[in-house]
Amino acid sequence: MVLNARQPDISSIDFACHIASIANTKLTGLFIENPYLELIPADIDGPSYFEKVDKITNFAVTADTDQSVRLFKDECQLKGTTPEICIDHGEPIQEISFESRFADLLISDPGIGFYNRQESLPSHFVKEILTRAECPVLLAPAQFKEPEEIAFCYDGSASSVFAIKQFTYLLPEFANKKAILLEVNGTSEEKFNDGHKRMMAWLRAHYRTVNYHGLEGDVKDALFKYFFKQEKKWIVMGAYGRSLLSNIFRKSSADILIRTVDLPIFITHH
């Protein structure tokens, strides 16, 4: 999981420990302590630039990192999780991208940042992680509740199917949860075709209970209304696919969904 070496988020650590416990695996803490250059998009659909910040003394960074590492280890021990430590000394996004290449899953607080400024969710830093991660990314909720339902966002694309498979293969322990194949239709007419039938059959081979749910209207509005104030659900989606999934990551929809819905969100590239 990705951690700010100076201000680690306790709730995200607890959530990551819970996931590691479910999967019966170790948890690696990737501590970012060198954010002297952070990529800050001037506009999510436009060019990016680098913002310079004042360099912190090595002594202060080391002291804060040591304290954060102890906190991480203590939380892991409390939750019965085996911790591993990785401290980033290079350019943060490049290091995260490299480490994710050899990871099964990357967990992050959607608001992780390094400067004293107000940011809407997800933070600019997390947007870069979502763009460049080479494994699935799981955004941690502020308050975690044991899920009863997994909502698989589907639009018929290879990206959406890949995300469904990745989640299922990585967390087969959720096979007893209710699975929902969620799709947004432009009209009230449900276009349930052979692809839907094949996808439903695949899900039934891996989950005990499977249902299809179609939503009407605009993608961002329909998803926002569906997930708003929902609890005990997980959201699974592919990144940068067509129709539904490409629209999700535009500023008008993605920011609203991640900012207003306090649910775990599993995102992966195809």
C-alpha positions in Angstrom: 0.0 0.0 0.0 1.1 3.6 -0.6 1.7 5.7 2.5 2.7 9.3 3.2 5.8 8.8 5.3 5.0 11.9 7.3 1.3 11.5 7.7 0.1 7.9 7.3 -3.6 7.4 7.3 -4.6 4.9 10.0 -8.0 4.0 8.6 -6.4 3.1 5.3 -3.8 0.9 7.0 -6.5 -0.9 9.0 -8.4 -1.5 5.7 -5.3 -2.8 4.0 -4.6 -5.1 6.9 -8.1 -6.4 6.6 -7.7 -7.2 2.9 -4.3 -8.9 3.6 -5.9 -11.0 6.2 -8.7 -12.0 3.9 -6.2 -13.0 1.2 -3.9 -14.6 3.7 -0.9 -12.6 2.4 1.7 -10.1 3.6 1.3 -6.3 3.4 4.0 -4.1 2.0 4.0 -0.5 3.1 5.5 1.8 0.4 6.5 4.9 2.2 6.8 8.1 0.1 9.2 10.5 1.7 10.7 12.4 -1.2 7.8 14.3 -2.9 10.0 17.3 -3.8 8.5 17.2 -7.3 4.9 16.2 -7.6 3.0 16.0 -10.9 0.1 18.3 -10.6 -2.3 18.3 -13.6 -3.4 21.9 -14.4 -6.5 20.3 -15.9 -7.5 16.6 -15.8 -8.0 16.7 -19.6 -5.1 18.9 -20.4 -1.3 19.1 -20.0 0.5 18.6 -16.7 3.3 20.5 -15.0 5.7 20.0 -12.1 5.3 22.0 -8.9 8.4 22.6 -6.9 8.3 22.6 -3.1 10.8 23.5 -0.4 13.2 20.6 0.3 12.9 19.2 3.8 16.0 18.3 5.8 17.1 14.7 5.7 17.0 14.5 9.5 13.3 15.6 9.7 12.3 13.2 6.9 14.1 10.3 8.5 12.7 10.9 11.9 9.1 11.1 10.6 9.6 8.1 8.4 10.9 6.0 11.3 7.9 6.9 13.4 5.5 6.1 10.6 7.2 2.8 10.0 6.8 1.8 13.6 3.1 2.8 13.5 2.6 0.7 10.4 4.3 -2.3 12.0 2.3 -1.9 15.2 -1.0 -1.8 13.3 -0.1 -4.8 11.2 0.9 -6.7 14.3 -2.4 -5.7 16.0 -4.4 -7.1 13.0 -2.3 -10.2 12.7 -0.8 -9.2 9.4 2.9 -9.7 8.3 4.4 -6.3 7.3 7.1 -5.5 4.9 8.7 -2.1 4.4 9.7 -0.3 1.3 10.9 3.3 1.5 10.9 5.4 -1.6 13.9 7.6 -2.2 13.3 8.5 -5.8 10.6 10.2 -7.9 7.4 9.1 -6.2 5.2 8.2 -9.2 8.0 6.4 -11.0 8.8 4.4 -7.9 5.1 3.5 -7.4 4.7 2.5 -11.0 7.8 0.3 -10.7 6.8 -1.4 -7.5 3.3 -2.0 -8.8 4.7 -4.0 -11.6 5.6 -6.7 -9.1 2.5 -6.4 -6.9 -0.8 -8.1 -7.0 -2.8 -5.1 -5.7 -2.0 -1.5 -4.8 -4.0 0.0 -2.0 -4.2 3.8 -1.5 -6.1 6.4 0.4 -7.9 8.4 -2.3 -6.9 11.7 -0.7 -3.1 11.0 -0.2 -1.1 14.2 -0.7 2.0 15.9 0.6 1.3 19.7 0.8 -0.8 21.8 3.0 -3.5 22.7 0.5 -7.1 21.7 0.0 -7.8 19.1 -2.7 -10.9 17.4 -3.8 -11.0 13.7 -4.0 -9.2 11.9 -5.6 -6.0 13.9 -5.0 -3.8 14.8 -8.0 -1.3 12.3 -6.7 -3.9 9.5 -6.7 -5.0 10.4 -10.2 -1.4 9.9 -11.4 -1.3 6.6 -9.5 -4.5 5.5 -11.3 -3.0 6.4 -14.6 0.4 4.8 -14.3 -0.1 1.8 -11.9 0.8 -1.6 -13.5 -1.5 -3.6 -11.2 -5.1 -3.1 -9.9 -5.6 -0.2 -7.5 -7.9 -0.4 -4.6 -9.1 3.0 -3.1 -9.7 2.7 0.6 -12.9 4.1 2.2 -12.8 6.4 5.2 -14.9 3.9 7.2 -14.9 0.3 6.1 -17.9 -2.0 6.6 -17.9 -5.7 5.7 -19.3 -5.9 2.1 -22.5 -7.8 1.3 -22.5 -6.9 -2.4 -19.9 -6.5 -5.2 -21.0 -4.1 -8.0 -19.3 -4.9 -11.2 -19.5 -1.9 -13.6 -20.0 -3.4 -17.1 -20.2 -1.9 -20.6 -19.4 -4.9 -22.7 -15.8 -3.7 -23.2 -12.7 -5.8 -22.8 -11.6 -3.4 -20.0 -14.7 -4.0 -17.9 -14.5 -7.8 -18.3 -10.8 -7.7 -17.4 -11.5 -5.8 -14.2 -14.2 -8.3 -13.2 -11.8 -11.2 -13.8 -8.9 -9.5 -11.9 -11.0 -8.8 -8.9 -12.4 -12.4 -8.8 -9.0 -14.0 -9.2 -7.3 -11.8 -6.6 -10.1 -12.1 -4.0 -11.8 -15.4 -4.5 -12.8 -15.2 -0.8 -15.6 -13.0 -1.8 -17.4 -15.8 -3.7 -20.1 -15.9 -1.1 -21.0 -12.2 -1.6 -23.9 -11.1 -3.9 -22.6 -10.1 -7.3 -24.3 -7.4 -9.4 -23.6 -6.8 -13.0 -24.3 -3.1 -13.3 -24.8 -1.4 -16.6 -26.0 2.1 -17.6 -28.3 2.2 -20.6 -29.1 5.3 -22.5 -32.8 4.4 -22.7 -35.2 2.4 -20.6 -34.8 -0.6 -23.0 -32.4 -3.1 -21.7 -30.1 -4.5 -24.4 -29.4 -7.9 -22.9 -27.4 -9.7 -25.6 -25.2 -12.7 -25.9 -22.3 -10.9 -24.3 -24.5 -10.3 -21.2 -25.5 -13.9 -21.0 -21.9 -15.1 -21.3 -20.8 -12.6 -18.6 -23.6 -13.7 -16.3 -22.7 -17.3 -16.8 -19.1 -16.6 -16.0 -20.1 -14.8 -12.8 -22.3 -17.6 -11.7 -19.4 -20.0 -12.0 -17.5 -17.8 -9.3 -20.2 -16.3 -7.1 -23.1 -17.8 -5.2 -25.7 -15.1 -6.1 -25.6 -13.1 -9.3 -28.0 -10.5 -10.6 -28.1 -8.0 -13.5 -29.1 -4.4 -12.9 -29.6 -1.8 -15.6 -29.7 1.9 -15.0 -31.2 4.5 -17.2 -29.8 7.8 -18.3 -26.5 9.6 -18.2 -23.7 7.5 -17.0 -22.3 9.8 -14.3 -25.7 10.8 -12.9 -27.0 7.2 -12.9 -24.0 5.9 -11.1 -23.9 8.7 -8.6 -27.6 8.2 -7.7 -27.1 4.4 -7.5 -24.1 4.5 -5.1 -24.9 7.6 -3.1 -25.3 6.8 0.6 -24.9 3.1 -0.1 -23.1 0.9 2.4 -21.6 -2.6 2.5 -20.8 -2.5 -1.3 -17.6 -2.7 -3.4 -17.3 -1.0 -6.7 -15.3 -2.8 -9.4 -14.5 -1.0 -12.7 -12.0 -1.0 -15.6 -10.0 2.1 -16.3 -10.0 4.1 -19.6 -12.2 1.8 -21.6 -15.0 3.0 -23.8 -18.4 4.5 -23.0 -19.1 3.9 -19.3 -15.6 3.5 -18.2 -14.0 6.3 -20.1 -16.7 8.7 -18.9 -16.1 7.6 -15.3 -12.6 9.1 -15.4 -13.6 12.5 -16.7 -13.5 15.3 -14.2 -17.3 15.7 -14.1 -18.0 12.1 -13.1 -15.0 10.5 -11.5 -14.3 13.3 -9.0 -18.0 13.4 -7.9 -18.2 9.6 -7.5 -15.0 9.1 -5.5 -15.6 12.3 -3.4 -19.2 11.5 -2.4 -19.2 7.7 -2.1 -17.4 6.2 0.9 -16.9 2.7 -0.6 -13.9 0.6 -1.6 -13.3 1.1 -5.4 -11.3 -1.4 -7.3 -9.9 -0.1 -10.6 -7.6 -1.7 -13.1 -6.3 -1.3 -16.6 -6.6 -3.7 -19.5 
